[in-house]
Amino acid sequence: MTYKTSIGLNENVVAALCYIGFWFTGILFLIIERENKFVRFHAMQSVLVFIPLALIVFLIGWIPYFGWVLADFAGFLSLFLLLAFVIMAYKGAKFKVPIVGKYAYDSVYKNK
């Protein structure tokens, strides 16, 4: 059973959208969606995974001589993670990324 969200879409669709724009859409849906915990969990997990990953890719790119090559590979890894997260969220899975997923779950489901 899928539930509606505050923007009128099914929660699986909105959970998948939380990952589409990396951390930006995660923050956006944390602000927009106040009631649906499934969407808030995926939005929080998106933020907690992709902000550090973006910073790591940026810093790797500054390594002299071969940093941009490593940054490209790290960027492809980020894109692969994004696609995997979108598919799993759309299927309705409440998967937790190690370490970060537990914090996202606790902040959404055990808070309040």
N, CA, C and O atoms as CSV, one atom per row, in Angstrom:
chain,resi,resn,atom,element,x,y,z
A,1,MET,N,N,0.842,-1.180,0.000
A,1,MET,CA,C,0.000,0.000,0.000
A,1,MET,C,C,0.885,1.241,0.000
A,1,MET,O,O,1.792,1.361,0.824
A,2,THR,N,N,0.628,2.143,-0.905
A,2,THR,CA,C,1.385,3.381,-0.943
A,2,THR,C,C,0.531,4.511,-0.395
A,2,THR,O,O,-0.691,4.523,-0.546
A,3,TYR,N,N,1.179,5.426,0.222
A,3,TYR,CA,C,0.497,6.555,0.842
A,3,TYR,C,C,0.838,7.826,0.086
A,3,TYR,O,O,1.889,7.932,-0.546
A,4,LYS,N,N,-0.059,8.775,0.160
A,4,LYS,CA,C,0.157,10.067,-0.473
A,4,LYS,C,C,1.073,10.926,0.402
A,4,LYS,O,O,1.205,10.703,1.605
A,5,THR,N,N,1.684,11.887,-0.224
A,5,THR,CA,C,2.540,12.829,0.485
A,5,THR,C,C,1.897,14.209,0.443
A,5,THR,O,O,0.816,14.384,-0.120
A,6,SER,N,N,2.556,15.166,1.031
A,6,SER,CA,C,1.991,16.519,1.062
A,6,SER,C,C,1.969,17.176,-0.313
A,6,SER,O,O,1.236,18.145,-0.516
A,7,ILE,N,N,2.756,16.671,-1.260
A,7,ILE,CA,C,2.713,17.251,-2.604
A,7,ILE,C,C,1.802,16.459,-3.528
A,7,ILE,O,O,1.684,16.791,-4.707
A,8,GLY,N,N,1.154,15.417,-3.013
A,8,GLY,CA,C,0.140,14.698,-3.768
A,8,GLY,C,C,0.620,13.473,-4.531
A,8,GLY,O,O,-0.188,12.801,-5.172
A,9,LEU,N,N,1.883,13.170,-4.482
A,9,LEU,CA,C,2.417,11.994,-5.171
A,9,LEU,C,C,2.517,10.817,-4.203
A,9,LEU,O,O,2.475,11.001,-2.987
A,10,ASN,N,N,2.650,9.614,-4.747
A,10,ASN,CA,C,2.861,8.448,-3.901
A,10,ASN,C,C,4.210,8.543,-3.208
A,10,ASN,O,O,5.155,9.133,-3.731
A,11,GLU,N,N,4.281,7.955,-2.032
A,11,GLU,CA,C,5.506,8.074,-1.241
A,11,GLU,C,C,6.713,7.407,-1.913
A,11,GLU,O,O,7.842,7.864,-1.733
A,12,ASN,N,N,6.496,6.348,-2.672
A,12,ASN,CA,C,7.620,5.692,-3.361
A,12,ASN,C,C,8.242,6.615,-4.399
A,12,ASN,O,O,9.463,6.660,-4.544
A,13,VAL,N,N,7.412,7.341,-5.109
A,13,VAL,CA,C,7.904,8.275,-6.130
A,13,VAL,C,C,8.697,9.403,-5.472
A,13,VAL,O,O,9.783,9.754,-5.932
A,14,VAL,N,N,8.159,9.959,-4.411
A,14,VAL,CA,C,8.839,11.064,-3.738
A,14,VAL,C,C,10.122,10.581,-3.067
A,14,VAL,O,O,11.120,11.301,-3.060
A,15,ALA,N,N,10.111,9.369,-2.503
A,15,ALA,CA,C,11.335,8.818,-1.900
A,15,ALA,C,C,12.423,8.659,-2.957
A,15,ALA,O,O,13.592,8.936,-2.686
A,16,ALA,N,N,12.055,8.217,-4.155
A,16,ALA,CA,C,13.028,8.095,-5.244
A,16,ALA,C,C,13.525,9.474,-5.673
A,16,ALA,O,O,14.705,9.641,-5.984
A,17,LEU,N,N,12.638,10.450,-5.690
A,17,LEU,CA,C,13.034,11.812,-6.069
A,17,LEU,C,C,14.011,12.421,-5.072
A,17,LEU,O,O,14.776,13.316,-5.430
A,18,CYS,N,N,13.998,11.954,-3.832
A,18,CYS,CA,C,14.935,12.455,-2.820
A,18,CYS,C,C,16.384,12.222,-3.230
A,18,CYS,O,O,17.273,12.965,-2.814
A,19,TYR,N,N,16.626,11.205,-4.037
A,19,TYR,CA,C,17.983,10.866,-4.439
A,19,TYR,C,C,18.369,11.440,-5.805
A,19,TYR,O,O,19.557,11.556,-6.106
A,20,ILE,N,N,17.401,11.794,-6.622
A,20,ILE,CA,C,17.671,12.220,-8.001
A,20,ILE,C,C,18.635,13.404,-8.071
A,20,ILE,O,O,19.528,13.414,-8.918
A,21,GLY,N,N,18.478,14.371,-7.225
A,21,GLY,CA,C,19.340,15.562,-7.236
A,21,GLY,C,C,20.436,15.495,-6.200
A,21,GLY,O,O,20.875,16.523,-5.684
A,22,PHE,N,N,20.886,14.272,-5.886
A,22,PHE,CA,C,21.898,14.049,-4.859
A,22,PHE,C,C,21.428,14.673,-3.552
A,22,PHE,O,O,20.299,14.413,-3.135
A,23,TRP,N,N,22.242,15.482,-2.893
A,23,TRP,CA,C,21.874,16.031,-1.577
A,23,TRP,C,C,20.884,17.186,-1.692
A,23,TRP,O,O,20.153,17.458,-0.740
A,24,PHE,N,N,20.844,17.865,-2.823
A,24,PHE,CA,C,19.969,19.033,-2.964
A,24,PHE,C,C,18.495,18.664,-2.828
A,24,PHE,O,O,17.756,19.332,-2.105
A,25,THR,N,N,18.062,17.610,-3.515
A,25,THR,CA,C,16.654,17.217,-3.410
A,25,THR,C,C,16.353,16.604,-2.044
A,25,THR,O,O,15.216,16.660,-1.576
A,26,GLY,N,N,17.364,16.021,-1.404
A,26,GLY,CA,C,17.169,15.534,-0.041
A,26,GLY,C,C,16.806,16.678,0.898
A,26,GLY,O,O,15.866,16.565,1.685
A,27,ILE,N,N,17.540,17.765,0.816
A,27,ILE,CA,C,17.236,18.943,1.643
A,27,ILE,C,C,15.879,19.514,1.272
A,27,ILE,O,O,15.095,19.888,2.145
A,28,LEU,N,N,15.603,19.582,-0.022
A,28,LEU,CA,C,14.326,20.120,-0.494
A,28,LEU,C,C,13.146,19.341,0.094
A,28,LEU,O,O,12.189,19.940,0.583
A,29,PHE,N,N,13.215,18.001,0.046
A,29,PHE,CA,C,12.097,17.207,0.563
A,29,PHE,C,C,12.071,17.138,2.084
A,29,PHE,O,O,11.018,16.864,2.659
A,30,LEU,N,N,13.185,17.377,2.750
A,30,LEU,CA,C,13.144,17.518,4.208
A,30,LEU,C,C,12.354,18.766,4.599
A,30,LEU,O,O,11.665,18.789,5.619
A,31,ILE,N,N,12.469,19.799,3.769
A,31,ILE,CA,C,11.740,21.045,4.037
A,31,ILE,C,C,10.269,20.904,3.657
A,31,ILE,O,O,9.393,21.332,4.409
A,32,ILE,N,N,9.992,20.311,2.506
A,32,ILE,CA,C,8.623,20.232,1.989
A,32,ILE,C,C,7.776,19.212,2.736
A,32,ILE,O,O,6.661,19.515,3.161
A,33,GLU,N,N,8.299,18.015,2.896
A,33,GLU,CA,C,7.517,16.913,3.468
A,33,GLU,C,C,7.676,16.878,4.988
A,33,GLU,O,O,8.767,16.631,5.501
A,34,ARG,N,N,6.593,17.125,5.691
A,34,ARG,CA,C,6.628,17.164,7.150
A,34,ARG,C,C,6.009,15.938,7.801
A,34,ARG,O,O,6.345,15.616,8.941
A,35,GLU,N,N,5.116,15.250,7.110
A,35,GLU,CA,C,4.338,14.173,7.729
A,35,GLU,C,C,4.814,12.769,7.395
A,35,GLU,O,O,4.872,11.916,8.281
A,36,ASN,N,N,5.153,12.511,6.152
A,36,ASN,CA,C,5.460,11.159,5.702
A,36,ASN,C,C,6.873,10.763,6.141
A,36,ASN,O,O,7.857,11.308,5.642
A,37,LYS,N,N,6.966,9.824,7.065
A,37,LYS,CA,C,8.257,9.435,7.627
A,37,LYS,C,C,9.107,8.643,6.641
A,37,LYS,O,O,10.335,8.722,6.677
A,38,PHE,N,N,8.466,7.888,5.772
A,38,PHE,CA,C,9.205,7.131,4.761
A,38,PHE,C,C,9.980,8.085,3.850
A,38,PHE,O,O,11.152,7.852,3.555
A,39,VAL,N,N,9.333,9.137,3.416
A,39,VAL,CA,C,9.975,10.135,2.552
A,39,VAL,C,C,11.047,10.886,3.330
A,39,VAL,O,O,12.135,11.128,2.806
A,40,ARG,N,N,10.759,11.252,4.559
A,40,ARG,CA,C,11.734,11.979,5.377
A,40,ARG,C,C,12.986,11.127,5.637
A,40,ARG,O,O,14.103,11.645,5.654
A,41,PHE,N,N,12.789,9.830,5.836
A,41,PHE,CA,C,13.941,8.942,6.033
A,41,PHE,C,C,14.835,8.946,4.802
A,41,PHE,O,O,16.052,9.089,4.921
A,42,HIS,N,N,14.249,8.791,3.626
A,42,HIS,CA,C,15.051,8.760,2.404
A,42,HIS,C,C,15.685,10.126,2.122
A,42,HIS,O,O,16.804,10.197,1.615
A,43,ALA,N,N,14.986,11.190,2.443
A,43,ALA,CA,C,15.554,12.528,2.250
A,43,ALA,C,C,16.749,12.732,3.180
A,43,ALA,O,O,17.783,13.252,2.761
A,44,MET,N,N,16.607,12.327,4.434
A,44,MET,CA,C,17.703,12.468,5.391
A,44,MET,C,C,18.894,11.603,4.987
A,44,MET,O,O,20.040,12.044,5.068
A,45,GLN,N,N,18.626,10.389,4.558
A,45,GLN,CA,C,19.707,9.497,4.137
A,45,GLN,C,C,20.414,10.043,2.898
A,45,GLN,O,O,21.633,9.921,2.777
A,46,SER,N,N,19.662,10.640,1.985
A,46,SER,CA,C,20.257,11.249,0.798
A,46,SER,C,C,21.225,12.361,1.188
A,46,SER,O,O,22.329,12.450,0.650
A,47,VAL,N,N,20.815,13.190,2.104
A,47,VAL,CA,C,21.667,14.298,2.561
A,47,VAL,C,C,22.918,13.755,3.244
A,47,VAL,O,O,24.027,14.218,2.982
A,48,LEU,N,N,22.733,12.770,4.122
A,48,LEU,CA,C,23.859,12.246,4.900
A,48,LEU,C,C,24.834,11.408,4.073
A,48,LEU,O,O,25.983,11.230,4.476
A,49,VAL,N,N,24.399,10.898,2.940
A,49,VAL,CA,C,25.299,10.133,2.074
A,49,VAL,C,C,25.983,11.037,1.060
A,49,VAL,O,O,27.194,10.941,0.864
A,50,PHE,N,N,25.221,11.916,0.413
A,50,PHE,CA,C,25.758,12.617,-0.745
A,50,PHE,C,C,26.501,13.922,-0.425
A,50,PHE,O,O,27.314,14.357,-1.241
A,51,ILE,N,N,26.261,14.554,0.708
A,51,ILE,CA,C,27.069,15.737,1.047
A,51,ILE,C,C,28.519,15.324,1.325
A,51,ILE,O,O,29.431,15.905,0.738
A,52,PRO,N,N,28.761,14.341,2.200
A,52,PRO,CA,C,30.163,13.934,2.386
A,52,PRO,C,C,30.797,13.369,1.111
A,52,PRO,O,O,31.979,13.594,0.850
A,53,LEU,N,N,30.015,12.644,0.326
A,53,LEU,CA,C,30.541,12.089,-0.911
A,53,LEU,C,C,30.926,13.198,-1.891
A,53,LEU,O,O,31.950,13.095,-2.566
A,54,ALA,N,N,30.122,14.247,-1.974
A,54,ALA,CA,C,30.439,15.379,-2.848
A,54,ALA,C,C,31.708,16.089,-2.373
A,54,ALA,O,O,32.538,16.494,-3.187
A,55,LEU,N,N,31.854,16.235,-1.071
A,55,LEU,CA,C,33.066,16.861,-0.535
A,55,LEU,C,C,34.302,16.005,-0.807
A,55,LEU,O,O,35.367,16.534,-1.126
A,56,ILE,N,N,34.164,14.699,-0.682
A,56,ILE,CA,C,35.289,13.806,-0.953
A,56,ILE,C,C,35.699,13.884,-2.422
A,56,ILE,O,O,36.887,13.968,-2.735
A,57,VAL,N,N,34.721,13.857,-3.314
A,57,VAL,CA,C,35.029,13.958,-4.756
A,57,VAL,C,C,35.710,15.285,-5.053
A,57,VAL,O,O,36.664,15.334,-5.829
A,58,PHE,N,N,35.228,16.355,-4.444
A,58,PHE,CA,C,35.825,17.678,-4.653
A,58,PHE,C,C,37.275,17.707,-4.170
A,58,PHE,O,O,38.155,18.215,-4.866
A,59,LEU,N,N,37.521,17.164,-2.984
A,59,LEU,CA,C,38.877,17.175,-2.438
A,59,LEU,C,C,39.818,16.259,-3.222
A,59,LEU,O,O,40.991,16.587,-3.406
A,60,ILE,N,N,39.318,15.129,-3.680
A,60,ILE,CA,C,40.143,14.228,-4.496
A,60,ILE,C,C,40.560,14.924,-5.791
A,60,ILE,O,O,41.670,14.717,-6.282
A,61,GLY,N,N,39.680,15.737,-6.333
A,61,GLY,CA,C,39.996,16.451,-7.573
A,61,GLY,C,C,41.159,17.420,-7.432
A,61,GLY,O,O,41.747,17.818,-8.437
A,62,TRP,N,N,41.500,17.805,-6.226
A,62,TRP,CA,C,42.601,18.747,-5.996
A,62,TRP,C,C,43.959,18.065,-5.855
A,62,TRP,O,O,44.978,18.743,-5.728
A,63,ILE,N,N,43.987,16.736,-5.874
A,63,ILE,CA,C,45.266,16.033,-5.800
A,63,ILE,C,C,46.047,16.311,-7.087
A,63,ILE,O,O,45.507,16.142,-8.181
A,64,PRO,N,N,47.289,16.726,-6.975
A,64,PRO,CA,C,48.063,17.055,-8.180
A,64,PRO,C,C,48.247,15.864,-9.118
A,64,PRO,O,O,48.379,14.720,-8.680
A,65,TYR,N,N,48.253,16.153,-10.386
A,65,TYR,CA,C,48.562,15.238,-11.494
A,65,TYR,C,C,47.464,14.239,-11.831
A,65,TYR,O,O,47.035,14.190,-12.984
A,66,PHE,N,N,46.995,13.452,-10.890
A,66,PHE,CA,C,46.030,12.402,-11.224
A,66,PHE,C,C,44.732,12.509,-10.421
A,66,PHE,O,O,43.897,11.608,-10.483
A,67,GLY,N,N,44.555,13.578,-9.685
A,67,GLY,CA,C,43.360,13.731,-8.863
A,67,GLY,C,C,42.074,13.790,-9.664
A,67,GLY,O,O,41.049,13.256,-9.240
A,68,TRP,N,N,42.121,14.432,-10.815
A,68,TRP,CA,C,40.898,14.542,-11.620
A,68,TRP,C,C,40.453,13.181,-12.129
A,68,TRP,O,O,39.255,12.948,-12.293
A,69,VAL,N,N,41.403,12.269,-12.384
A,69,VAL,CA,C,41.040,10.920,-12.829
A,69,VAL,C,C,40.356,10.168,-11.686
A,69,VAL,O,O,39.328,9.520,-11.884
A,70,LEU,N,N,40.934,10.261,-10.501
A,70,LEU,CA,C,40.323,9.626,-9.327
A,70,LEU,C,C,38.958,10.235,-9.017
A,70,LEU,O,O,38.028,9.527,-8.632
A,71,ALA,N,N,38.845,11.548,-9.187
A,71,ALA,CA,C,37.568,12.217,-8.940
A,71,ALA,C,C,36.505,11.741,-9.933
A,71,ALA,O,O,35.336,11.609,-9.570
A,72,ASP,N,N,36.898,11.486,-11.166
A,72,ASP,CA,C,35.947,10.944,-12.143
A,72,ASP,C,C,35.436,9.573,-11.719
A,72,ASP,O,O,34.238,9.297,-11.794
A,73,PHE,N,N,36.359,8.708,-11.271
A,73,PHE,CA,C,35.940,7.385,-10.805
A,73,PHE,C,C,35.031,7.489,-9.576
A,73,PHE,O,O,34.052,6.753,-9.457
A,74,ALA,N,N,35.359,8.400,-8.674
A,74,ALA,CA,C,34.509,8.601,-7.492
A,74,ALA,C,C,33.150,9.162,-7.909
A,74,ALA,O,O,32.131,8.839,-7.298
A,75,GLY,N,N,33.132,9.995,-8.939
A,75,GLY,CA,C,31.869,10.516,-9.459
A,75,GLY,C,C,31.008,9.425,-10.066
A,75,GLY,O,O,29.788,9.427,-9.900
A,76,PHE,N,N,31.643,8.486,-10.774
A,76,PHE,CA,C,30.898,7.351,-11.332
A,76,PHE,C,C,30.343,6.471,-10.213
A,76,PHE,O,O,29.234,5.949,-10.324
A,77,LEU,N,N,31.105,6.308,-9.147
A,77,LEU,CA,C,30.617,5.571,-7.984
A,77,LEU,C,C,29.391,6.267,-7.393
A,77,LEU,O,O,28.417,5.612,-7.022
A,78,SER,N,N,29.447,7.586,-7.307
A,78,SER,CA,C,28.307,8.355,-6.801
A,78,SER,C,C,27.077,8.163,-7.684
A,78,SER,O,O,25.962,8.015,-7.184
A,79,LEU,N,N,27.285,8.166,-8.989
A,79,LEU,CA,C,26.172,7.973,-9.908
A,79,LEU,C,C,25.591,6.569,-9.785
A,79,LEU,O,O,24.372,6.400,-9.830
A,80,PHE,N,N,26.441,5.564,-9.631
A,80,PHE,CA,C,25.978,4.200,-9.423
A,80,PHE,C,C,25.162,4.096,-8.131
A,80,PHE,O,O,24.101,3.472,-8.110
A,81,LEU,N,N,25.662,4.710,-7.060
A,81,LEU,CA,C,24.912,4.710,-5.797
A,81,LEU,C,C,23.569,5.400,-5.960
A,81,LEU,O,O,22.553,4.925,-5.452
A,82,LEU,N,N,23.567,6.518,-6.668
A,82,LEU,CA,C,22.321,7.243,-6.892
A,82,LEU,C,C,21.300,6.364,-7.592
A,82,LEU,O,O,20.147,6.299,-7.167
A,83,LEU,N,N,21.706,5.686,-8.660
A,83,LEU,CA,C,20.776,4.829,-9.392
A,83,LEU,C,C,20.275,3.675,-8.532
A,83,LEU,O,O,19.091,3.339,-8.572
A,84,ALA,N,N,21.163,3.069,-7.760
A,84,ALA,CA,C,20.755,1.968,-6.880
A,84,ALA,C,C,19.776,2.464,-5.820
A,84,ALA,O,O,18.787,1.789,-5.534
A,85,PHE,N,N,20.031,3.620,-5.237
A,85,PHE,CA,C,19.147,4.167,-4.204
A,85,PHE,C,C,17.782,4.538,-4.773
A,85,PHE,O,O,16.755,4.312,-4.133
A,86,VAL,N,N,17.773,5.111,-5.981
A,86,VAL,CA,C,16.502,5.483,-6.622
A,86,VAL,C,C,15.653,4.244,-6.862
A,86,VAL,O,O,14.459,4.240,-6.562
A,87,ILE,N,N,16.258,3.203,-7.397
A,87,ILE,CA,C,15.507,1.977,-7.686
A,87,ILE,C,C,14.976,1.353,-6.406
A,87,ILE,O,O,13.813,0.954,-6.347
A,88,MET,N,N,15.809,1.265,-5.388
A,88,MET,CA,C,15.367,0.638,-4.138
A,88,MET,C,C,14.299,1.468,-3.438
A,88,MET,O,O,13.359,0.906,-2.876
A,89,ALA,N,N,14.421,2.789,-3.459
A,89,ALA,CA,C,13.404,3.637,-2.833
A,89,ALA,C,C,12.086,3.548,-3.590
A,89,ALA,O,O,11.017,3.534,-2.981
A,90,TYR,N,N,12.160,3.489,-4.914
A,90,TYR,CA,C,10.942,3.393,-5.717
A,90,TYR,C,C,10.214,2.073,-5.461
A,90,TYR,O,O,8.985,2.023,-5.504
A,91,LYS,N,N,10.963,1.016,-5.198
A,91,LYS,CA,C,10.357,-0.279,-4.889
A,91,LYS,C,C,9.778,-0.319,-3.479
A,91,LYS,O,O,9.111,-1.288,-3.116
A,92,GLY,N,N,10.018,0.703,-2.692
A,92,GLY,CA,C,9.442,0.771,-1.347
A,92,GLY,C,C,10.329,0.213,-0.258
A,92,GLY,O,O,9.870,0.010,0.866
A,93,ALA,N,N,11.589,-0.040,-0.566
A,93,ALA,CA,C,12.511,-0.594,0.423
A,93,ALA,C,C,12.969,0.492,1.387
A,93,ALA,O,O,13.254,1.621,0.989
A,94,LYS,N,N,13.032,0.131,2.642
A,94,LYS,CA,C,13.554,1.038,3.654
A,94,LYS,C,C,14.961,0.557,4.006
A,94,LYS,O,O,15.218,0.136,5.134
A,95,PHE,N,N,15.867,0.624,3.028
A,95,PHE,CA,C,17.233,0.152,3.211
A,95,PHE,C,C,18.028,1.195,3.977
A,95,PHE,O,O,17.797,2.395,3.835
A,96,LYS,N,N,18.959,0.730,4.785
A,96,LYS,CA,C,19.794,1.644,5.558
A,96,LYS,C,C,21.244,1.485,5.115
A,96,LYS,O,O,21.803,0.389,5.153
A,97,VAL,N,N,21.830,2.577,4.701
A,97,VAL,CA,C,23.249,2.599,4.391
A,97,VAL,C,C,23.984,2.441,5.728
A,97,VAL,O,O,23.586,3.058,6.715
A,98,PRO,N,N,25.042,1.633,5.781
A,98,PRO,CA,C,25.744,1.461,7.059
A,98,PRO,C,C,26.151,2.787,7.687
A,98,PRO,O,O,26.576,3.704,6.985
A,99,ILE,N,N,26.028,2.887,8.959
A,99,ILE,CA,C,26.350,4.030,9.815
A,99,ILE,C,C,25.377,5.182,9.588
A,99,ILE,O,O,24.663,5.575,10.511
A,100,VAL,N,N,25.341,5.720,8.396
A,100,VAL,CA,C,24.507,6.878,8.076
A,100,VAL,C,C,23.022,6.523,8.130
A,100,VAL,O,O,22.213,7.317,8.611
A,101,GLY,N,N,22.661,5.345,7.642
A,101,GLY,CA,C,21.262,4.929,7.600
A,101,GLY,C,C,20.658,4.789,8.980
A,101,GLY,O,O,19.487,5.113,9.182
A,102,LYS,N,N,21.441,4.311,9.931
A,102,LYS,CA,C,20.940,4.185,11.300
A,102,LYS,C,C,20.627,5.558,11.890
A,102,LYS,O,O,19.609,5.741,12.557
A,103,TYR,N,N,21.510,6.517,11.636
A,103,TYR,CA,C,21.266,7.872,12.133
A,103,TYR,C,C,20.031,8.482,11.460
A,103,TYR,O,O,19.221,9.129,12.125
A,104,ALA,N,N,19.885,8.283,10.164
A,104,ALA,CA,C,18.714,8.806,9.448
A,104,ALA,C,C,17.435,8.164,9.981
A,104,ALA,O,O,16.434,8.850,10.191
A,105,TYR,N,N,17.469,6.847,10.201
A,105,TYR,CA,C,16.300,6.130,10.716
A,105,TYR,C,C,15.932,6.633,12.115
A,105,TYR,O,O,14.768,6.916,12.397
A,106,ASP,N,N,16.933,6.738,12.981
A,106,ASP,CA,C,16.675,7.192,14.348
A,106,ASP,C,C,16.159,8.622,14.390
A,106,ASP,O,O,15.289,8.941,15.200
A,107,SER,N,N,16.683,9.486,13.528
A,107,SER,CA,C,16.255,10.885,13.551
A,107,SER,C,C,14.825,11.060,13.052
A,107,SER,O,O,14.152,12.016,13.437
A,108,VAL,N,N,14.354,10.152,12.202
A,108,VAL,CA,C,13.013,10.281,11.648
A,108,VAL,C,C,11.991,9.483,12.443
A,108,VAL,O,O,10.933,10.012,12.784
A,109,TYR,N,N,12.283,8.219,12.745
A,109,TYR,CA,C,11.298,7.339,13.343
A,109,TYR,C,C,11.294,7.351,14.874
A,109,TYR,O,O,10.252,7.108,15.484
A,110,LYS,N,N,12.428,7.628,15.500
A,110,LYS,CA,C,12.472,7.601,16.951
A,110,LYS,C,C,12.425,8.981,17.559
A,110,LYS,O,O,12.400,9.127,18.781
A,111,ASN,N,N,12.414,9.990,16.719
A,111,ASN,CA,C,12.319,11.357,17.192
A,111,ASN,C,C,10.856,11.753,17.303
A,111,ASN,O,O,10.071,11.477,16.396
A,112,LYS,N,N,10.492,12.373,18.362
A,112,LYS,CA,C,9.142,12.884,18.634
A,112,LYS,C,C,8.276,11.795,19.118
A,112,LYS,O,O,7.100,12.022,19.402
